[in-house]
Amino acid sequence: MEQARNRIIIVGAGWAGLSAAHHLLSAGVPGRQIVLLERAPHVGGRAFSFADRESGHVLDNGQHVLLGCCTAFSRLLAALTRDPGVRFQPLLSIPVHADGRWSTIESRRLPGPLHLVPSLLRYSHVSLDGRLRIARAALAMMSARPEELDSLSFRAFLEHHGQSDEVVERVWDLVGTAILNGHADQISAGLAVEAFQIGFLRGPEPARLGLFTRPLGDLAAEACASLAAQGVAVHRGRAVAVTADEGGATGVVLADGSHLGASRVILAAPHDQARALLPDGALSSAAWLDQVRYSPILNVYIEYEAPVMDPEVAASFAMGGMFVFNRGRLLGDAERDGRLLSISVSAADRYRAWDADEIARTVERAVADMFPAARGTPAVWRKVVWQPKATFLAQPGLGMRRPGVRSRLRGLYLAGDWVDTGWPACLEGAVRSGEMAAAAAVEDGL
Ligand SMILES: Cc1cc2nc3c(=O)[nH]c(=O)nc-3n(C[C@H](O)[C@H](O)[C@H](O)COP(=O)(O)OP(=O)(O)OC[C@H]3O[C@@H](n4cnc5c(N)ncnc54)[C@H](O)[C@@H]3O)c2cc1C
């Protein structure tokens, strides 16, 4: 009983749950009072790695990237891992390919949003008139109040500020889809504008691209081991319900029928799974959880017989916008530098009905279009990784109405990339939500 009274259970050892545990420890909660409950065989949730049977390569479920503004995630990695495994570009630089030409979106050491102006003025994938119009939308974004734009789609906002289809698709959507996992006509202008304000318009530092140099699964496993070394109990098991009495949350029921008592529960599961665990009436915004849906991300790995790609990262408008990563180089595998590529397609709904072979062949053709060396070089291996539930889709009307970390039930808190942090569904949002949930749980000190 004594133990249960002090215990805090965190349901879910994704990055939101790992962050919650770390911030509880940092606030002085003894590790022995914290239980991290995870139902999957791995920790790290939707950012995981696996060994591919055919090739033997360790692959991520999707190539993740960060921006310089992802400070909470970077701090967490620094605190819990020996090598944070992220290399930030000194300045944002993404070569973009279209119609046989390259043009680079890059920052200069100038204050925001001027840091992007020189490269956008030279950006040859849109007409001169289009380039001049970009500044108009950027200025409108800088002074906009995101909460007033939630019911509007990002495309409607951009059109209202004079952006042609060409500029929407070749500038805003290319970048926006990668960070919001939704195309401009699918997502809330409020959340999109907020993301651009945080990530791109404030200056060159927040806009730097961070590329992972270690498999994601290794980072999560190491972070979790560090928490365990500080006394946090990591339990394998699935919660099936949060229990409560008139005083508030009392713990969770596990799939084997046992009850784990606690005075505080942090639910750090994805939105639909959290919904299934919530006691009736625990959330005033439960309707949000029923309305919101997932957006898929597609990742294709291709290994070529010889090097085909020189940069670490490049983009193309093929597949509705795709980013190509030189995974061999990023992971420090000299033998596969330029040969092992990882190609990421966000908001990949349109490929749902395609079979893996068709996807791989189409992506391979797009890569050959970008890199001449790939045209005569056979691919020795390909793998398509489909993640249908990658992130929630921040639809207009839903993007900015997310539940906060506090529930209506005393002692029950919410964390996860879907919780209202002001960030899109991403690692940084997940980590911030964990920090906020831990702070609320400590503040309530039940
Ligand atoms: C392919 C792909 C590419 C992505 N690219 C990027 C990117 O480039 N940059 C970026 O920042 N983000 C990216 N994301 C998003 C990012 O991975 C997620 O936003 C983040 O991992 C979510 O973390 P989370 O802790 O909120 O949730 P999750 O990672 O889903 O963790 C929740 C955990 O709870 C566990 N759980 C659920 N129910 C229960 C239960 N009943 N009992 C016990 N445990 C339970 C789950 O098993 C899981 O481990 C990408 C995601 C995918 C899938």
The ligand as a MOL file (V3000), in Angstrom:
LIG
                    3D

  0  0  0     0  0            999 V3000
M  V30 BEGIN CTAB
M  V30 COUNTS 53 58 0 0 0
M  V30 BEGIN ATOM
M  V30 1 C 8.0970 6.6340 -40.2700 0
M  V30 2 C 8.1190 7.7690 -39.2940 0
M  V30 3 C 8.9180 8.8840 -39.5460 0
M  V30 4 C 8.9410 9.9470 -38.6420 0
M  V30 5 N 9.7760 11.0040 -38.8770 0
M  V30 6 C 9.9490 11.9290 -37.9060 0
M  V30 7 C 10.9520 12.9210 -38.0340 0
M  V30 8 O 11.6580 12.9930 -39.0320 0
M  V30 9 N 11.1240 13.8040 -37.0100 0
M  V30 10 C 10.3570 13.7500 -35.8780 0
M  V30 11 O 10.5900 14.5550 -34.9640 0
M  V30 12 N 9.3680 12.8340 -35.7460 0
M  V30 13 C 9.1570 11.9210 -36.7190 0
M  V30 14 N 8.2070 10.9530 -36.5760 0
M  V30 15 C 7.2710 11.0340 -35.4420 0
M  V30 16 C 7.8750 10.5070 -34.1500 0
M  V30 17 O 8.4260 9.2280 -34.3260 0
M  V30 18 C 6.7540 10.4410 -33.1200 0
M  V30 19 O 6.1460 11.7090 -33.0370 0
M  V30 20 C 7.2590 10.0680 -31.7390 0
M  V30 21 O 8.0840 8.9390 -31.7850 0
M  V30 22 C 6.0520 9.8150 -30.8360 0
M  V30 23 O 6.4970 9.4960 -29.5400 0
M  V30 24 P 5.4510 9.1950 -28.3930 0
M  V30 25 O 6.2410 8.8180 -27.2010 0
M  V30 26 O 4.4940 10.3120 -28.2930 0
M  V30 27 O 4.5710 7.9540 -28.8880 0
M  V30 28 P 5.0480 6.4780 -29.2520 0
M  V30 29 O 6.4020 6.5270 -29.8570 0
M  V30 30 O 3.9620 5.8680 -30.0530 0
M  V30 31 O 5.1740 5.7320 -27.8410 0
M  V30 32 C 4.0550 5.2330 -27.1800 0
M  V30 33 C 4.4540 3.9380 -26.4900 0
M  V30 34 O 3.3550 3.4850 -25.7040 0
M  V30 35 C 3.3060 2.0750 -25.7820 0
M  V30 36 N 1.9470 1.6730 -25.4150 0
M  V30 37 C 0.7990 1.9610 -26.0800 0
M  V30 38 N -0.2580 1.4430 -25.4420 0
M  V30 39 C 0.2240 0.8280 -24.3390 0
M  V30 40 C -0.3900 0.0950 -23.2920 0
M  V30 41 N -1.7100 -0.0940 -23.2670 0
M  V30 42 N 0.3910 -0.4180 -22.3170 0
M  V30 43 C 1.7480 -0.2410 -22.3430 0
M  V30 44 N 2.3790 0.4310 -23.3330 0
M  V30 45 C 1.6310 0.9660 -24.3130 0
M  V30 46 C 3.6550 1.8070 -27.2400 0
M  V30 47 O 4.0630 0.4640 -27.4350 0
M  V30 48 C 4.7730 2.8190 -27.4700 0
M  V30 49 O 6.0380 2.2860 -27.1660 0
M  V30 50 C 8.1280 9.8960 -37.4740 0
M  V30 51 C 7.3240 8.7790 -37.2270 0
M  V30 52 C 7.3210 7.7250 -38.1110 0
M  V30 53 C 6.4740 6.5240 -37.8030 0
M  V30 END ATOM
M  V30 BEGIN BOND
M  V30 1 1 1 2
M  V30 2 1 2 3
M  V30 3 2 2 52
M  V30 4 2 3 4
M  V30 5 1 4 5
M  V30 6 1 4 50
M  V30 7 2 5 6
M  V30 8 1 6 7
M  V30 9 1 6 13
M  V30 10 2 7 8
M  V30 11 1 7 9
M  V30 12 1 9 10
M  V30 13 2 10 11
M  V30 14 1 10 12
M  V30 15 2 12 13
M  V30 16 1 13 14
M  V30 17 1 14 15
M  V30 18 1 14 50
M  V30 19 1 15 16
M  V30 20 1 16 17
M  V30 21 1 16 18
M  V30 22 1 18 19
M  V30 23 1 18 20
M  V30 24 1 20 21
M  V30 25 1 20 22
M  V30 26 1 22 23
M  V30 27 1 23 24
M  V30 28 2 24 25
M  V30 29 1 24 26
M  V30 30 1 24 27
M  V30 31 1 27 28
M  V30 32 2 28 29
M  V30 33 1 28 30
M  V30 34 1 28 31
M  V30 35 1 31 32
M  V30 36 1 32 33
M  V30 37 1 33 34
M  V30 38 1 33 48
M  V30 39 1 34 35
M  V30 40 1 35 36
M  V30 41 1 35 46
M  V30 42 1 36 37
M  V30 43 1 36 45
M  V30 44 2 37 38
M  V30 45 1 38 39
M  V30 46 1 39 40
M  V30 47 2 39 45
M  V30 48 1 40 41
M  V30 49 2 40 42
M  V30 50 1 42 43
M  V30 51 2 43 44
M  V30 52 1 44 45
M  V30 53 1 46 47
M  V30 54 1 46 48
M  V30 55 1 48 49
M  V30 56 2 50 51
M  V30 57 1 51 52
M  V30 58 1 52 53
M  V30 END BOND
M  V30 END CTAB
M  END
